[in-house]
Amino acid sequence: MSTEKVLEALAGAGKPLKAGEIAEASGLDKKEVEKAMKELKASGQIVSPKRCYWEPQK
């Protein structure tokens, strides 16, 4: 599932990423990444330490 790929990309980066960077790292389409991020945000699995950047919830 794309949410798992997004989480893997964020965890592997070791730093907060923007949606476009997550798309590149995961190999997913940016629209698919944005949809997955919406689900992850709603479930509290990712957080934004600064505007437009995301990282896994610790």
Secondary structure as GFF3:
##gff-version 3
##sequence-region A 1 58
A	DSSP	alpha_helix	2	13	.	.	.	ID=ss1
A	DSSP	alpha_helix	19	26	.	.	.	ID=ss2
A	DSSP	alpha_helix	30	42	.	.	.	ID=ss3
A	DSSP	beta_strand	46	50	.	.	.	ID=ss4
A	DSSP	beta_strand	53	56	.	.	.	ID=ss5
###
